[in-house]
């Protein structure tokens, strides 16, 4: 019979995978909604700022500003993670280049 998995079950690599996901998505999830949508739509999905502005119902200037803020915040966040990495995760078994 099929039953839901127990909540406390984890596979051996779950902690490491969770850490990688947290590092990759954490800074994106901290962006405000417009910045996050513009970043995902333009950088990850390949939409133009014009398409983003139409789909999101705001001006191209607002989309361009949100995109610039998103990239700036993500770049600053990457610098902070790189500086804090050894202190926060001393027992990590992978390097930043693998992330």
CORCOR-V557275 format. One record per pair of residues at least 24 apart in sequence whose C-alpha atoms are under 7 Angstrom apart, sorted by the first residue. I is the first residue (numbers start at 1). J is the second residue. If there is no record, write none. Layout:
BEGIN
i:I j:J
i:I j:J
END
This chain:
BEGIN
i:20 j:99
i:27 j:74
i:27 j:77
i:31 j:70
i:34 j:66
i:35 j:66
i:35 j:67
i:35 j:69
i:35 j:70
i:36 j:70
i:38 j:63
i:38 j:66
i:38 j:67
i:39 j:67
i:39 j:70
END
